[in-house]
C-alpha cells in the first residue's frame, strides 16, 4: 500500500474515532446544554430494558441500552443546535409523554402543578377563617349541636386528673 | 422448622381471631374473665409471631434451600450479617417482619397496661388484634414465607425439592445500612398503629380528656424517631449504593415513607393544642387515623406495582388485599367518628392570630399540604392514565419545584412557632424574640450573596437556617441565664439543667435544630458538580480543587462476590491527599452487578466517585465523579433530630406536683375507674 493511500485512511480513522468519542454516552453529559435538556427526560420509559425511571443524565447503568441510545440522540441533536423544544418533542414522539421528567404545563397535566398551591392557598384561607371563627366562640362550650352536654365539665376535669395520675407524661 | 414456623403462624391467626371476636364480646358484656382471656390471646398471638419469625431466621442460618423464600433470597456464601437482612428482602419475609415488629409493640402495650386503663384497654386490644389479623391473613394465606420448593411431578402432583444452594440476596441489599434501614422504617410504620389504636379506642369508648394522647405520646415519638431514622438511613443507602450522586430521588417508595412522617409530625405538634387548650380534638383524631392509613396506603403503593419504583423486588399482586383493608379501616374510622363526634367538641377559643395556637394551625397546614402534594404527585401518573389514557411522568424536577417553597415555609414556621406565646403574643415579645434573629438572618443573607451564593432558594434557605438556629439558641440562652443567676452554675451546665427540667420542650428544640442542619445540607445540592469520563491508566479528572489520578485497576475476590476496583489518587494543589477505591461488584449467585461508591466526606463537601462499569462500545471504564457540598450536614442533622426526640422522651427531672385535697363529686363516674374519685394531681405543663 502506497503512502498516498495510507494517509487518507489514517485521517479517516482519526475522524471516525473523534466522531465515535463525540457521540459516546460519557461525552454526552459533558456539555451543559445536553445536561440541562437531559435533566428534563427520564430513562427507562416504555421499555423493559432499564426501568430505573431516573433522570436520563443521572442514569448510571452503563450498558443500559435505553440511556445509551437516548444520550446519543440527545447529543446529536444538541450538536446540530436544535432548539430545546424540538429536541424534547422528538423524544415525546418516540417514547410518549411519559419520557418527560415533569408534567407539561398544559391540559390535564396543569392540574398537577396547580393543585399543591391551590391546597396551600385554600388551606391558608381556611385556617384564617377557622382562627376568626374560634376567636369569636364563647369559652367552655362543651355541647352537642342540640345543646345537650356531651361531657360535663366536672366529669372532664376528673378524667383529666385521673389521666395525670396514671400517665407519666 | 418450616412446618413449625407455618404452624406457629396458623396458631397466631387463631389467637388473633379470638382476641378480636372475644374482645368485641368482652366490651359488650364487660365480663372480667373474657376481658382477661382476650388480652392473653393477644399476648399469645405476639409470642407465636415471634416463634414464626425466629423459625424463618433459623431456616436462613441453616441454609435450608428446600424453602422457596430462603432459596430465592440467600445462598451459602452470603455472610451471616446479610442473612439477617435476607429475611425482609422479599415480599413474604418483609410482611412477616412487619407482623413481628407490630407484635413487639402490641406485646409491650398489652404487658405495660395489663393492670391499668381498664376502661380503654379492651377497645385497644380489639383494634390491635384487627390490624394483626390482617397481616396474619397475608402471612398465612397470601404470602407465606414457609412454602416449600416444589416442582410439578407426574400426575399433576407436586414433588418437594431442595436446591443445593440459593439464588442469593439482591446485590443492592448487600450493604450494612440495609440491615438497619428496613427495621427502622418498619418500626416507624408499625409503631403508628399504637396511637391509632388508642385514638380509635378513646373515640369508641367515649373516654373524656386527653388520656389517650398522654398514654401514646411516647409511642408516637418512638414511632416517629424510627420513621425519621429509617428515612434518613434509606437516603444514605441510596446515596452510597445506587451511585447516581443523590440521596433522594422522589421514588414512590421514598415518597410512601415520607407521607406518614409528614402527617405524624403534624400530629406531634397539634396534640399540644389539645393538651394545653382542649382544642383540635377532631383534627388530632383524624390526623392519627390518616397517619395510620398512610402507612397502609404507602405499603399498598409500593407492593402493588400501581406506581413504578426502583423497589421492584417488593412488588406483587397483593394490592387488592391492602385496598380492602384500607377501605375497611376508613369505614370503621368514619363510623366511630360519626357515632361519637359530639364527644370531641372543642373547649376553648382562640385569643389572637399572633399566637402559638395559630402557628400550630399553620404548621399543620403546611405539613398536610406537603403530604397531599407528595401523595398527589406520586399518584398523578395513575390519574393521568385514567383520565386521559396517557401516562404522564412526575419526576424529581416536579417535586423539587413544588416542595422546595413549601419546605422553606415550614422552616420559617419552625423558627417562629415555638417563640409565640399561648393565647396572645405582645408586640414587645415579638421584638424581643425575633428582633436579633431577623436582623442577623438578613445580614447573613447579604454575606452569602457577597460570597457568591446566587441561587434564590439556597440563599433563602441559608438565611432562614441562620434565623431559626438563632431563635433556638436564644431560647436556650435565656433559660440558662435565669438558672445560672439562681444557682451559679456555668452556662452550659445551666442549659443542660434547663433541658432536663422540661425535656419535651427543649428536646423538641434540639430536634428543630437537627432539621435546620438537614436544610443546610439540602441547600448544598444547588451547588453540586459532576464530571463523567472514560478513563485509562494515568487519566486525570479535574473537579473543583481536586485532581483525580487513575493509578490502576485490580480485582478483589471475596466470598460472595468479585470486585473490579479502580485505584484513584486524589491530589489537591499538587499534593497527594488520599486514595479512593470505587468498586464494581459481580455476584455470581444471581449474576447481578452492584456498585460500591468511594466517598471522601467532609463538613464542606463530599467527593463521590463511582466506577460505573465499562462502556460496551469502547471497553473503557467509565468514572463518574461528583462534588456534593454539605451532604454530611444531612446525616448529622438526622442524628440530632433523633437525639432530640430521645431527649423529649426522658422524664422531666423536677416535676412540680401540686396535691389538691378533697373528693370529687360522684356524678358521671360510672364509666370511669374508682381511682377517679380520689385526689387529683396536677403536673408541670409542657410546651
HADDOCK unambig.tbl for C-alpha pairs under 7 A between the chains (distance, minus, plus):
assign (segid A and resid 26 and name CA) (segid B and resid 532 and name CA) 5.95 0.50 0.50
assign (segid A and resid 26 and name CA) (segid B and resid 533 and name CA) 5.78 0.50 0.50
assign (segid A and resid 26 and name CA) (segid B and resid 534 and name CA) 6.60 0.50 0.50
assign (segid A and resid 52 and name CA) (segid B and resid 310 and name CA) 5.78 0.50 0.50
assign (segid A and resid 58 and name CA) (segid B and resid 244 and name CA) 5.79 0.50 0.50
assign (segid A and resid 59 and name CA) (segid B and resid 244 and name CA) 6.78 0.50 0.50
assign (segid A and resid 60 and name CA) (segid B and resid 243 and name CA) 6.91 0.50 0.50
assign (segid A and resid 60 and name CA) (segid B and resid 244 and name CA) 5.96 0.50 0.50
assign (segid A and resid 60 and name CA) (segid B and resid 612 and name CA) 6.27 0.50 0.50
assign (segid A and resid 61 and name CA) (segid B and resid 612 and name CA) 6.91 0.50 0.50
assign (segid A and resid 62 and name CA) (segid B and resid 612 and name CA) 6.05 0.50 0.50
assign (segid A and resid 62 and name CA) (segid B and resid 613 and name CA) 5.94 0.50 0.50
assign (segid A and resid 62 and name CA) (segid B and resid 614 and name CA) 6.76 0.50 0.50
assign (segid A and resid 62 and name CA) (segid B and resid 615 and name CA) 6.28 0.50 0.50
assign (segid A and resid 63 and name CA) (segid B and resid 615 and name CA) 6.42 0.50 0.50
assign (segid A and resid 63 and name CA) (segid B and resid 616 and name CA) 6.02 0.50 0.50
assign (segid A and resid 97 and name CA) (segid B and resid 391 and name CA) 6.86 0.50 0.50
assign (segid A and resid 97 and name CA) (segid B and resid 392 and name CA) 5.86 0.50 0.50
assign (segid A and resid 98 and name CA) (segid B and resid 391 and name CA) 5.60 0.50 0.50
assign (segid A and resid 98 and name CA) (segid B and resid 392 and name CA) 4.66 0.50 0.50
assign (segid A and resid 98 and name CA) (segid B and resid 393 and name CA) 4.76 0.50 0.50
assign (segid A and resid 99 and name CA) (segid B and resid 393 and name CA) 6.94 0.50 0.50
assign (segid A and resid 100 and name CA) (segid B and resid 393 and name CA) 6.34 0.50 0.50
assign (segid A and resid 101 and name CA) (segid B and resid 393 and name CA) 5.80 0.50 0.50
assign (segid A and resid 101 and name CA) (segid B and resid 394 and name CA) 5.95 0.50 0.50
assign (segid A and resid 101 and name CA) (segid B and resid 395 and name CA) 4.79 0.50 0.50
assign (segid A and resid 101 and name CA) (segid B and resid 397 and name CA) 6.70 0.50 0.50
assign (segid A and resid 102 and name CA) (segid B and resid 393 and name CA) 5.98 0.50 0.50
assign (segid A and resid 102 and name CA) (segid B and resid 394 and name CA) 4.89 0.50 0.50
assign (segid A and resid 102 and name CA) (segid B and resid 395 and name CA) 5.46 0.50 0.50
assign (segid A and resid 102 and name CA) (segid B and resid 397 and name CA) 6.08 0.50 0.50
assign (segid A and resid 102 and name CA) (segid B and resid 398 and name CA) 5.22 0.50 0.50
assign (segid A and resid 103 and name CA) (segid B and resid 392 and name CA) 6.04 0.50 0.50
assign (segid A and resid 103 and name CA) (segid B and resid 393 and name CA) 6.22 0.50 0.50
assign (segid A and resid 103 and name CA) (segid B and resid 394 and name CA) 5.99 0.50 0.50
assign (segid A and resid 112 and name CA) (segid B and resid 377 and name CA) 6.72 0.50 0.50
assign (segid A and resid 112 and name CA) (segid B and resid 380 and name CA) 6.92 0.50 0.50
assign (segid A and resid 116 and name CA) (segid B and resid 369 and name CA) 6.70 0.50 0.50
assign (segid A and resid 116 and name CA) (segid B and resid 373 and name CA) 5.11 0.50 0.50
assign (segid A and resid 119 and name CA) (segid B and resid 369 and name CA) 6.14 0.50 0.50
assign (segid A and resid 120 and name CA) (segid B and resid 366 and name CA) 7.00 0.50 0.50
assign (segid A and resid 120 and name CA) (segid B and resid 369 and name CA) 5.97 0.50 0.50
assign (segid A and resid 123 and name CA) (segid B and resid 365 and name CA) 6.39 0.50 0.50
assign (segid A and resid 127 and name CA) (segid B and resid 361 and name CA) 6.70 0.50 0.50
assign (segid A and resid 131 and name CA) (segid B and resid 350 and name CA) 6.52 0.50 0.50
assign (segid A and resid 131 and name CA) (segid B and resid 353 and name CA) 6.67 0.50 0.50
assign (segid A and resid 134 and name CA) (segid B and resid 349 and name CA) 5.12 0.50 0.50
assign (segid A and resid 134 and name CA) (segid B and resid 350 and name CA) 5.36 0.50 0.50
assign (segid A and resid 135 and name CA) (segid B and resid 349 and name CA) 5.23 0.50 0.50
assign (segid A and resid 135 and name CA) (segid B and resid 350 and name CA) 4.27 0.50 0.50
assign (segid A and resid 135 and name CA) (segid B and resid 351 and name CA) 5.45 0.50 0.50
assign (segid A and resid 135 and name CA) (segid B and resid 352 and name CA) 6.93 0.50 0.50
assign (segid A and resid 137 and name CA) (segid B and resid 349 and name CA) 5.75 0.50 0.50
assign (segid A and resid 138 and name CA) (segid B and resid 349 and name CA) 6.72 0.50 0.50
assign (segid A and resid 139 and name CA) (segid B and resid 347 and name CA) 6.43 0.50 0.50
assign (segid A and resid 139 and name CA) (segid B and resid 348 and name CA) 5.03 0.50 0.50
assign (segid A and resid 139 and name CA) (segid B and resid 349 and name CA) 5.68 0.50 0.50
assign (segid A and resid 140 and name CA) (segid B and resid 347 and name CA) 4.63 0.50 0.50
assign (segid A and resid 140 and name CA) (segid B and resid 348 and name CA) 5.66 0.50 0.50
assign (segid A and resid 141 and name CA) (segid B and resid 347 and name CA) 5.51 0.50 0.50
assign (segid A and resid 142 and name CA) (segid B and resid 345 and name CA) 5.86 0.50 0.50
assign (segid A and resid 142 and name CA) (segid B and resid 346 and name CA) 6.67 0.50 0.50
assign (segid A and resid 142 and name CA) (segid B and resid 347 and name CA) 5.85 0.50 0.50
assign (segid A and resid 143 and name CA) (segid B and resid 345 and name CA) 6.74 0.50 0.50
assign (segid A and resid 144 and name CA) (segid B and resid 342 and name CA) 5.26 0.50 0.50
assign (segid A and resid 150 and name CA) (segid B and resid 342 and name CA) 5.92 0.50 0.50
assign (segid A and resid 150 and name CA) (segid B and resid 343 and name CA) 5.48 0.50 0.50
assign (segid A and resid 151 and name CA) (segid B and resid 343 and name CA) 6.46 0.50 0.50
assign (segid A and resid 155 and name CA) (segid B and resid 668 and name CA) 6.13 0.50 0.50
assign (segid A and resid 156 and name CA) (segid B and resid 208 and name CA) 5.76 0.50 0.50
assign (segid A and resid 156 and name CA) (segid B and resid 209 and name CA) 5.87 0.50 0.50
assign (segid A and resid 158 and name CA) (segid B and resid 676 and name CA) 6.23 0.50 0.50
assign (segid A and resid 159 and name CA) (segid B and resid 208 and name CA) 6.23 0.50 0.50
assign (segid A and resid 159 and name CA) (segid B and resid 209 and name CA) 6.02 0.50 0.50
assign (segid A and resid 159 and name CA) (segid B and resid 676 and name CA) 6.83 0.50 0.50
assign (segid A and resid 160 and name CA) (segid B and resid 209 and name CA) 5.50 0.50 0.50
assign (segid A and resid 160 and name CA) (segid B and resid 210 and name CA) 6.89 0.50 0.50
assign (segid A and resid 161 and name CA) (segid B and resid 680 and name CA) 4.91 0.50 0.50
assign (segid A and resid 161 and name CA) (segid B and resid 681 and name CA) 6.03 0.50 0.50
assign (segid A and resid 161 and name CA) (segid B and resid 682 and name CA) 6.90 0.50 0.50
assign (segid A and resid 162 and name CA) (segid B and resid 676 and name CA) 5.29 0.50 0.50
assign (segid A and resid 162 and name CA) (segid B and resid 680 and name CA) 6.77 0.50 0.50
assign (segid A and resid 163 and name CA) (segid B and resid 211 and name CA) 5.14 0.50 0.50
assign (segid A and resid 164 and name CA) (segid B and resid 681 and name CA) 6.38 0.50 0.50
assign (segid A and resid 164 and name CA) (segid B and resid 682 and name CA) 6.58 0.50 0.50
assign (segid A and resid 164 and name CA) (segid B and resid 683 and name CA) 6.97 0.50 0.50
assign (segid A and resid 165 and name CA) (segid B and resid 681 and name CA) 6.06 0.50 0.50
assign (segid A and resid 167 and name CA) (segid B and resid 214 and name CA) 6.35 0.50 0.50
assign (segid A and resid 167 and name CA) (segid B and resid 215 and name CA) 6.17 0.50 0.50
assign (segid A and resid 169 and name CA) (segid B and resid 214 and name CA) 5.83 0.50 0.50
